[in-house]
């Protein structure tokens, strides 16, 4: 897996106002933590951080804080501003060689599903999976071939198997499917109903006096 350097400046505890000022200046506060060690609070450049957050791949980060030994880590959590969608804080989890860790890995679908030729549409309700593995085995993404998916076919977590890692999501979680568009399903249902035999309409006779008039 590719390692990407992230330069940062150590920071002491700061007030909410000081943190907001730092963000306005393009600096994002972060925290590094690892088992058996003290957490490290730092700032890093928003421009430098963006490629690590807005990506479809997982990376090992080499955190270089001024005055400290470089530390390997992965992004564990990211907080966004609800209005601007800018990163306002993020957590890094330390990586220890030979020790398994849990990480979210993006899914990469490859191929063109057969069901698309039958009028279906491809749907994927999730875009990442939780996996457990050694640091050296962390994939940049999980590649899933969907070429074989016909209309109404689906892929669940239980159908996946990747070497050297364990998927932690429930085995019944839906990963991908090919289904008819909702409108097409409704039309099909209406066609089936229209094919049902119609019951003969009962005609009521009027009163004989009214018929004579």
PyMOL commands that set and color helices and strands:
alter all, ss='L'
color gray80, all
select helices_A, chain A and resi 16-24+46-53+114-118+135-137+157-159+182-194+208-212
alter helices_A, ss='H'
color red, helices_A
select strands_A, chain A and resi 3-10+27-33+40-45+60-65+71-80+87-94+101-110+120-123+128-133+142-145+154-156+166-167+174-180
alter strands_A, ss='S'
color yellow, strands_A
deselect
rebuild
show_as cartoon
